[in-house]
Amino acid sequence: QVQLVESGGGLVQPGGSLRLSCVASGRTFSNYVMGWYRQAPGKEREMIARISRNGITNYGDSVKGRFTISRDNAKTAVYLQMNSLKPEDTAVYYCNVLVLVPSQPTYWGQGTQVTVSS
C-alpha cells in the first residue's frame, strides 16, 4: 500500500520560512513526477510546484520566486522550501506522486496545515 507522509507544517509569522517534507513508501516508482498542492478554506486545490525525476520544475504563479521544490530520488522524497510567507499562503498542503504510465493512479498525502499569521 502506497503511503505519502508529509511533515513540516505549522504556524509561522508573515515573512517567515517553513520547509515541508514528503516521503513516499510502499512501492517503487520509475517514471513519475512529484508535486505540492494546497487548498485553502472555500477554495479549489491549486498546484504549487512540481518536479520531474530529472529535476525539471514548474511553479504556480503565486509562489514563484518564494518557494523552491526539490527531491531525493533515492528516498522517493520531495521537499518544499517556503520563504517570505504571506497570510494568503495559509492552507493545507498536500504532496502527490503522479505516475507517468497510463491507467496508473495518482497518490496523495494526508496534508499538513500551514498557517501564516502574526
C-alpha positions in Angstrom: 0.0 0.0 0.0 1.4 3.4 -1.0 1.8 6.0 1.7 2.8 9.6 1.3 3.7 11.2 4.7 4.1 14.9 4.9 5.7 16.9 7.7 7.0 20.3 8.5 3.8 22.4 8.6 2.9 24.7 11.4 2.4 28.3 12.4 4.7 31.0 11.2 4.7 34.8 11.1 4.5 36.7 7.8 7.9 36.9 6.2 9.0 33.7 7.8 10.0 30.4 6.3 9.0 26.7 6.6 10.3 23.5 4.9 7.8 20.8 4.1 8.9 17.2 3.5 7.1 14.3 2.0 8.3 10.7 1.8 6.6 8.0 -0.3 6.7 4.3 0.6 5.0 1.1 -0.4 6.1 0.7 -4.0 9.0 1.5 -6.3 8.3 4.3 -8.8 10.2 4.7 -12.0 8.7 7.4 -14.3 6.9 9.9 -12.1 6.5 13.5 -11.1 6.3 14.7 -7.5 4.4 17.8 -6.5 2.9 20.0 -3.9 -0.6 21.4 -3.9 -2.5 23.4 -1.4 -6.1 24.0 -0.6 -7.4 27.0 1.5 -10.9 27.0 3.0 -13.6 27.7 0.4 -11.1 27.4 -2.5 -10.1 24.8 -5.0 -6.9 22.8 -4.7 -4.1 24.5 -6.6 -0.8 23.3 -7.9 2.1 25.0 -6.1 5.2 23.2 -7.6 6.1 20.1 -9.5 9.4 18.4 -10.2 10.3 15.6 -12.6 12.6 12.7 -11.9 15.4 14.6 -13.7 14.8 17.8 -11.8 12.7 19.9 -14.2 10.5 22.2 -12.1 7.5 24.4 -12.6 5.7 26.6 -10.1 2.4 28.3 -9.7 2.4 32.0 -10.3 1.5 32.8 -6.7 4.7 31.2 -5.3 7.3 31.9 -8.0 10.5 33.3 -6.5 9.5 32.4 -2.9 9.1 28.6 -2.9 11.6 26.0 -4.0 10.8 22.4 -4.7 13.5 19.7 -4.6 13.5 15.9 -4.5 15.6 12.9 -3.4 15.0 10.1 -5.8 16.8 7.6 -3.6 14.4 8.3 -0.8 11.3 8.9 -3.0 11.0 12.2 -1.2 10.1 15.7 -2.2 10.6 18.9 -0.3 9.2 22.4 -0.4 11.2 25.3 0.9 8.8 28.2 1.6 10.3 31.7 2.1 8.7 35.1 2.5 5.5 33.6 3.6 2.3 35.6 3.4 -1.1 35.2 5.2 -2.6 34.1 1.8 -0.3 31.1 1.8 -2.3 29.7 4.7 -3.7 26.4 3.5 -3.5 22.6 3.9 -0.5 21.5 1.8 -0.6 18.1 0.0 2.2 16.2 -1.7 1.5 13.9 -4.6 3.1 11.3 -6.9 1.9 11.4 -10.5 2.9 8.1 -12.2 3.5 8.8 -15.9 2.1 5.5 -17.0 -1.4 5.1 -18.5 -4.0 3.9 -16.1 -1.8 4.3 -13.0 -3.2 6.2 -10.1 -2.1 9.4 -8.6 -1.1 9.2 -5.0 -1.8 11.9 -2.4 -0.6 12.5 1.2 -2.9 13.3 4.0 -2.0 17.0 4.1 -0.2 19.3 6.5 -1.5 22.6 7.8 0.4 25.8 7.2 -0.8 28.9 8.9 0.8 32.3 8.3 -0.3 34.8 10.9 1.1 37.3 13.3 
